[in-house]
Amino acid sequence: MLAITVVLAAYLLGSLSGSLLLGRLRGVDIRTMGSGNAGGTNAFRTQGAAFALGVVAIDIGKGALAAWLGLRFGAASSAAWLDHAWLGPACAFAAVVGHVWPVWHGFRGGKGAATAVGALVVLWPQSVPVMLAVWIGTIILSGYVGLATVLAGLTAAVLGMALRVPMPLHLLTVAIALLLVYTHRANLARLRAGTESRFDKARLLHRWFLRK
């Protein structure tokens, strides 16, 4: 019973969307602007860097807190199959699901990346620098934020398999990677069609070659 309660609490925590909470203070709903997504990228494009930074901080923080709750209460769970090794990843994924389909905001949320990073900061911090390197590298080379996010998620799943991390953690990375592919399906479709928008200012290598 404790395990179910904690996972549910993690989902409810994940349902607190940073962009929508801060948007209410500003009197805006970014789901009606830009791409219509309640995530950090759309927050940056429609509301600016300071607003987006606050959004990302909230979304990362709730993922970290959800994972910590799972670790904290896992040892106290009476369910042997949901000890701390399983409850941490279960709470982490519940928070990511809550971010994507938030009960507080009509089940219309973001794409889950920042919340997933926050959870991995707690559960597997060694993976985060590798994911960030892939994310930043992809943006510098291509300018596609959605593609960078999907590749970063897939990197965590492949890294988990290569390093043979504990099964609960590996399943979490695979689940996150698949969910990121799903939530970015429109980005990937536009990428195939050649209509996906680029973050051109971040394409440092391209800009360097143009100067040559």
Buried (B, 14 or more C-beta within 10 A) or exposed (E): EBBEEBBEBBBBBBBBBBBBBBBEEEEBBBBEBBBEBBBBBBBBBBBEEEBBEBBBBBBBBBBBBBBBBBBBBBEEBEEEEBBBBBBBBBBBBBBBBBBBBBEBBEEBBBBBBBBBBBBBBBBBEEBBEBBEEBBBBBBBBBBBBBBBBBBBBBBBBBBBEEEEBBEBBBBBBBBBBEBBBEBBEBBBEBBEEEEBBBBEEBBEEBEEEEEE
